[in-house]
Amino acid sequence: MGKRYLMKKVLIVLVAALLTGWIGKVALSVPEEPSKFDAIEVDTDVTVDGNAIEIAWEKATEYEISLGSIKVGLKAVYTVMDICILES
């Protein structure tokens, strides 16, 4: 199991824990049902470099999570092999 694979799994578990309330109180501010965090399917891989310049990120819905005074935006896309979550 590679380090990148393990980091993806840890990130997914952490986001799931935050969204379901396992860790702290999380308030979602979304245009739709707040219990959903939808990833959109994309045909091409996104580059994990922190720039988020691919068109796939523009198509994804941003969800805002508030942890006290800290606000974090999340977007998710997936391919057949990967799921990528962008934090902004």
Summary of the structure (lengths in Angstrom):
residues: 88
radius of gyration: 13.2
end to end distance: 27.9
largest distance: 37.4
contacts: 192
relative contact order: 0.21
helix: 26%
strand: 27%
